[in-house]
Structure formats: structure tokens, C-alpha cells
Amino acid sequence: MNFDFKRMIKFEHNVCEKEKKYRMYAGAALIVISIFTASIILLVVGLILVGTGFSGWCPVYSGLNKNTCTEAAAAAEEAGSEDNAANG
């Protein structure tokens, strides 16, 4: 199992909708917990989870060539973002 740095630079959606939701909730929970416990580590991990959940792209998944999206879901997501860009 190799880590491909060149692939990590490419921005391709590799996090499915269900995992996005879990990342957003877990990240938000860690951010709230970090506020009460004054833990910088929890804050950083929470921010990373929220960022990857919001964007739908995980650089570690890209480097490991892992994709949790199905081909149909990824194509529909890209088509939806192109339609939004054309309409907005």
C-alpha cells in the first residue's frame, strides 16, 4: 500500500454523503467538547473533520487512493455542482 502524493494534490470528491454527515457531526461535537475542556488537539481534529465533511474531499483518502463514493453518486454530485454553478 503506497501513499501517492501526486494524487493527494488532485481535488476529487472521495467522501460519500453519509460519511460527510458523520464527519460534520463528529467534528462539531469535538469542537464543542474542546471548548469546555480547553483541548487544542480536539479542536484541531474537530476542525479537520468539519472541513473534510463540508468539502467532501479527504487528502488522506486521496493519497491512499480510497474512495467511499460510488461511481453513480460521484457522477450525480459533480453534475449537481455543475448545474448549481451554471444557475448561480
Rosetta blueprint (number, residue, H / E / L):
1 M L
2 N L
3 F L
4 D L
5 F H
6 K H
7 R H
8 M H
9 I H
10 K L
11 F L
12 E L
13 H L
14 N L
15 V L
16 C L
17 E H
18 K H
19 E H
20 K H
21 K H
22 Y H
23 R H
24 M H
25 Y H
26 A H
27 G H
28 A H
29 A H
30 L H
31 I H
32 V H
33 I H
34 S H
35 I H
36 F H
37 T H
38 A L
39 S L
40 I H
41 I H
42 L H
43 L H
44 V H
45 V H
46 G H
47 L H
48 I H
49 L H
50 V H
51 G H
52 T H
53 G H
54 F H
55 S H
56 G L
57 W L
58 C L
59 P H
60 V H
61 Y H
62 S H
63 G H
64 L L
65 N L
66 K L
67 N L
68 T L
69 C L
70 T L
71 E H
72 A H
73 A H
74 A H
75 A H
76 A H
77 E H
78 E H
79 A H
80 G H
81 S H
82 E H
83 D H
84 N H
85 A H
86 A H
87 N H
88 G L
